[in-house]
Amino acid sequence: MKLSTAFKPDYERYEGVSPIIVLLLRLGYVLVFLSVGNISWTRIINHQGAWDPVQAAALSMWASHSLLSLVGVFHPLKMLPLVLFEIGYKLIWLAIVAWPLWSANRLAGSPAEGMTYAFLPVVVPIVFVPWPYVIRKYIWSHASSLAALGSRVEHR
């Protein structure tokens, strides 16, 4: 791939997303697979005793996320909803847990501090998600489908 074409939209292979963005998505999926997968699966495999239900649910979600990220390496655009899910839960958590603690000057030293630092890099996928593609593929296409469905229902 030439550097000059890496940043141009590729309509033939990537539905208008530039190859560099697809490459960065693949890299992100690999990093999530390796890092989140290592942490979650190691904790699941080495766990002894009864599970705390909330901790088990979180580890199960992250273990599943790591496996789906492996699929994303091979199908980066098809797995974008996984990235959107990640962005969503991290932003919501930061807004409802970290922000109130930080604004009250109580985040430092709290149990939420470590998770806050783990979730702040959510900025990276926000920057590299091909938002025009997401809007075109997941919002406008479904909006027009719903409008078409609505017009068919009205004509009955």
Secondary structure by P-SEA (a helix, b strand, c coil): ccccccccccccccccccaaaaaaaaaaaaaaacaaaaaaaaaaaacccccaaaaaaaaaaaaaaaaaaaaaaaccccaaaaaaaaaaaaaaaaaccaaaaaaacccccccaaaaaaaaccaaaaaaccaaaaaaacccaaaaaaaaaaaaaaaac
